[in-house]
Amino acid sequence: MSCKPDEETTIDYRHEMRKFVIEIADYSQLNNSKFIIIPQNGQELITNTGYANGELQLDYIAHIDATGREDLFYGYNADNKPTPASETEHMLQLCILCENNNIEVLTTDYCHSEENMFDSYNRNQQHGFISFAANKRELNNIPDFPAKPFNQNEQDINNITEAKNFLYLINPENFSNKKDFIEALTQTNYDLLIIDLFLFDEILTANEIESLKTKQNGSKRLVICYLSIGEAENYRYYWQKSWKPGEPEWLQTENKNWEGNYKVHYWHTEWKSIIYGQTNSYLDKIIEAKFDGVYLDLIDAFEYFEMQ
């Protein structure tokens, strides 16, 4: 679906993002009925108002297995700093609503002091959330603290409801090569890994993904692939050198906080075809690599367009 500039005011940006996620879920589950869908942020989409007392959007809820939430307790304004109480309360109520509707909550707090990391894990556990305290905003390392994953266990993890911890590591810059990266992850006991499809511009193979599905202790875990659907990234395989804001028409301004990331009209059919539905689409490559699911980023892109 394309649109002219003067038609944009008629677009329901939240509805279009819900629709996009639902399409991704339906398409991926044609190949794997157990494929896991985890949108990150944008919990406001689960109700019609964006608040916990709003009307539930049942079709959207039925198509997602979990929801990711950044900065719930730490990192909203600055890393290692407590998130303002008013922001925590708003996000917390929506996350609790997700849990009450059988949507698992995965939280990522950005904090690096042991005191704050410990506090993050404990506060999230009090609400039944699966959490990760990331000591690097770049998500480029395996934290040294705690010495073993919070709530480490020897259980096989066959679905998202069984996971008790996770590792979020999508930037391999601190690893020498693909082999070192894979070996480092196989030596951990996290129940769930969130990683990128590409390592040093190489796609991870199905055999490599399969090797990551076993924890060091021998039990099984889930491996989920990061996928940004609300912005285009100029370091991805699909990027064309001729592209610039407005060309193609769905490509918008660069994100001032993340160099190389560009806002997109995520409801546009051409952008959607880059994400799923064709042999060379991003999601199709993820499915071919045998990931257990996707972690969909920039779900909250609707906020940018609403503010325009």
N, C-alpha and C positions, 0 to 999 in steps of 0.2 A: 504494500500500500504506500503510494507516494502522496505527497501533499504540497500544495502551494503555500508560501509564507502566510497569506491572509486566511488560510484554512486552519492554521495551527491552533487558533484559539478554540476550535471546536473539538480538539482532541482531549480525551480523558487519559492523561498520561499514566495514571495508576492502573486503569483498566488495561491499557496497552501492555504494561509490564506484566501484569497478571497473565494476560493472554499469551505473551511471549514465553513465560515460564511453563505454562500449561502445554503449549505446543512442543517445547523441548522435552517435557516429561512424556507426552504421548508418543513422540517420535522415537525417543531412546528406548522406551519400554516395548516397542514393537520388536526390537532386537533382543532385549533382556528384560523380562517381566519384573526382575528384582533390582533393576538399575535404580540407584539412589539419587534423589534430587534434593540439593541443599542450597537454597538461596542465602547469600550473605547480606545482612543488614536489610533495611526496608521492611521491618516487621509490621509497619503501618498498613501494608497491603492485606493483612488478614482480616481487617474490618473495613466497613464502608467509610468510616470517618477518620481512620488512622489512630484512633484511641481505643483503649482496651474495653470501653463500654459501648463500642459501636456494634453494628450488625456484622456477624461473621460472614466472610466470603467463602462459602462452603466448597465451591468448585476448586478454588485455588488451594485451600487447605487439603483437599483430597488428593491433589497432585504433587505435594511435597512431603518428604519424609522427615526433614529436619530443617532448622534454620540456624544460620551463623550470625553471631552478634559480636562486633568489635567494641572495645572501649566501655564495656558495661560498668566496670568499677575503676579502671585505670586507663589513662591515655587519651581521653576525649579532647582535651586542650593541649596536653603535653605528656610525653612519655614519662612514666614513673610518678605521675601526679594523679591524685584521686579525681575521678570524673565528678563534675558538679552534681550535687544531690538531686536537683530538679531533673537533670538529664537522666541520671541513673533511675530515678523513679518512673519516668515515662517509659524508658526502654524495658525496665524490669517488669512492669505491669503487662506489657505486650508479650514478653518472653514467657511469663507465667501463663498467660492465655494460650500461647502456643503449646506449652506442656500439657495444659488441661484439655487440649484437643489433639493429643497424641502426636504432636510434632516435637521431636527431640531438639534441645537447644545446645548448640556448641558455641562457647564464648571464647574470645581471644582478648585478653587484657595485655596492654603494652606497659610492662614495668620490669625493672632490672635489679632492684634491691631485693635481697632474700626476704626481708620483712614484708614487702609489698607483694611479692610473688606468692608467699605462703598465705597471706591474707586473701589474695585473689582466689586461690584454689579453695580455701575454706568457705568463703562467702558464696562462691558458685555452687559448691557441694550442698550447702544449706538449702538451696533452691532446686536441687536435683539436676543441675546443668552439668554438661561435660565441658571441661575447661582446659585452656592452655595459656600459661603465662609466658608471653613472648618477650624475651629480653632484648630483642632487636626488631625495630619496626620494619626492617628490610626482609625479615623472615628468611634469614640466610644461614641459620645455624641450628644445632641441637643444643639447647641450654644445658649448662653444667649443673644447674639447680632446678629442681631437686635431683639428687644423684640417680634416682630411678623415677620413671613416670609416676605421677600422682595416681594413687589407686591401681598400681601395677597388679596384674593378675595373670593366671595361667589358663584362663578360659578361652575356648575358641569363640571368635567373634564372627557370627554369620549374618547379623543384621545390625542396623544402627542402634537399636534399643539396647543391645548388649554391651556397647562400648562404654568404657569408664574413663578414657583419656584419649588424647590425640596429639599429634605433632603436625604443625603447620610450617612447611619448609618449601617455599616455591622459588627461592633464589639460590642457585648452586655456586655462587661466586667464590665461596670459601673452600671449595673442593677442587682438587687438581684435575679431575676428569670424571667421566660417567662411572667408571669402575669404582673409584673411591667413594663416590656419592652413594651408590647402591650398597656397597659393603658397609658403610657407616650406618645406613638405615636398617639393614638386616641385623645389625648388632644391637638393636633397640627392642624394647618390649611394649611400645605404644600399641594400643588397640586399633588405631585408625591413623592413616597417613594422608595428609593433603599435600600433594606435590603438583608440579607442572608436567605437562605432556612432553616438553622439550628439555633436554639437558645439553648445554653447549651447542645449540642449534641442531641437535639430533633428536629424533622422536624416540621415546622409549618403546621398546618392542613388547609384544605380549609375553614373551618368555621372561623379560626383565621385570615386568609388572608382576608376573606370577611369583618370581623369586622374592618380591617384597611383601607378598601376602602371608609370609610366615614370620612370626616373631622370633627373637633369639631363643626363647624358651621352648620353641617348637609348636606353639599353638597358632591358630589362624587369626588373621586380622583383615581389615578392609583397606583398600587403597583407592582414594578419591582424587579426581583430577580438577585442578583449578581452571576456571574458564570465565573470562570477563565478557559479559554480554551487553553492558551499558556504555562501554567505551571501546574505541579501536586503538590498537597499540602498534606503533610504527616499527617495532622490532619483531613483529610476527610474520610468518610466511606469506600471509594473504596481502600484506601491505604492498601497494604499488607506488613507485617513485614519483609518478605524476600527481599523486593525490595531494590535495591541500584543502583547507576549510572551504566548503562550498562546492568542491569538485572531488568526488561526486557530491550530489546535492544533499545526501544524508549525512555527510561528514561535517562536523561542526568545529568549534574552537578547541584549542589545546587546553588541557587541564593545567592550570597554573601551579598546582601542587605536585603534579607528576609529569615530568618531561616526557614527551613522546606518546602521551595518552590523549585521545581526542574524543570529545562528546560525539554521540551519534544519534540520529533519529532511529531509535531501536525498533520502532514499529514499521520501518521501511522494508519492503520485501527483499531488496538487494542486500541489505545488511543481514537480514535473517538467513538468506541463502549462504552467506559466508559462515554463519554459525552452525546451521544444520540443513540436512536434506539433499546434499549433493555429495558425490564421491570425494571431492576435495574439501568438503566443509569441516570445520574444526571439530564439532561433536562426532562426526563420523570417524575421524581419526582416533578420537578418544575411545569410542566403542570398539574400534578395530584393535586397539591396544589392550583391551580386556580390563579396563578400569571397572571398579564396582559402582561408580557413580560420578557425579559432577558437583563441584562447589562453585556456584554461580555468583560472580562478583558484579558490583555496580548495579545491584537491584534497585538501589535508591536513586538511580539516575533521574527518576521522575521528579525528584525535588528540584533539580536544576531547571528543568523546563517549566515547572510550575512557577518558579521565581522569575522567569523571563516575562 
